[in-house]
Amino acid sequence: MSFLHSLKSAKRRTLIRACALAALAAVPAFTGLAQAQDWPGKKPITLVVGFPAGGSADMIARTVAEPLGKRLGTAVVIENVSGAGGTIAGQKVVNAAPDGYTLFMASGSEVSIARLFNPAVKYNGETDFTPIGLVGDVPMVLVASPKSGLKSAPEALLKARREPASLSYASSGVGTVLHVAGELLNQKAGTRITHVPYRGAAQMAVDVAGGNIELAFFMTPTALPHIEAGKMVALGVTTLGRSRAAPQIPSLSETPALKGYDISLWNGLFGPAKLPPAITARLNKELNDVLREPAVWQKLQKAGVETQGSTPQALTQRIRDEVKRVQSIAPAAMKTSG
């Protein structure tokens, strides 16, 4: 065999090998595309919520689930998995197969914040979920029990300073955004209001109305019906400006000692890590379309949810930014974790 013939044969073998490798590399892409075309079929999708029914997270999930299911051609079923500030639900989704049939309606509490406070949280929200899209931002509101006699944020701060550790505030758990909101208030105002963690909004509401705890941070959609019923006294919303849903409630930042106070909760849709890109893109499109439906938009706006929608990439960046912010707060917040 001549040298030239051997060289040509070697080149042929190299070309064949390269084509084979390229074909193998393309298999996952074709498989993912096929999965997306077949998905979801008629198989129901489970939308996991980390808090009990009746809270704001549950309300947002239920508002989105039905129209999302209609657009996808299948049922979207809510599963409430409460406990540990939503992180039990988070771990359930992390452990689920990345096939598009298990999704997570989550917030910054479960995704960005919890692991910075609780070493028992084993997942990393920056890497163990697939961000699909932002639903919107929700202001929180600081409320007082009617039995506390407190009518305004300045009154509450005055009492907290005159009688250190005489007041307690409830949140939905250690490491939740409600807990961080309370710690930010303590830091800004120089107070020592004691944190008392709860498993969810329902029991918090009962204890505030009954006078078992003086103060609490709630998501605006959860708090407004109780405020309107006289079971809670609104002291202020947590954003710089007033909420569209309740413009009569002052912003906490209007209190001189809390000038510049600003924190809100975002909610977004997630899947487990390694969710196929084609399924992620389909879910993102349908979610953004759902948020533009007039009935959905009106219900969320009325509840105080500032709907936005986003790309998966924008939601990823928001998580990174929030982690950096909360990392500077976590050590001090742990001292008041209750």
Salt bridges, closest charged atoms under 4 A:
ASP58 OD2 - ARG62 NE 2.88
GLU66 OE2 - LYS70 NZ 3.74
GLU79 OE2 - LYS92 NZ 3.59
GLU126 OE2 - ARG115 NH2 2.84
ASP137 OD1 - ARG318 NH2 2.42
GLU163 OE2 - LYS159 NZ 3.33
GLU254 OE2 - ARG242 NE 2.92
GLU286 OE1 - ARG71 NH1 3.96
GLU286 OE2 - ARG282 NE 3.09
ASP289 OD2 - ARG71 NH1 3.85
ASP289 OD2 - LYS285 NZ 2.93
ASP289 OD1 - ARG292 NH2 2.57
GLU293 OE2 - ARG71 NE 2.96
GLU306 OE1 - ARG244 NH1 3.27
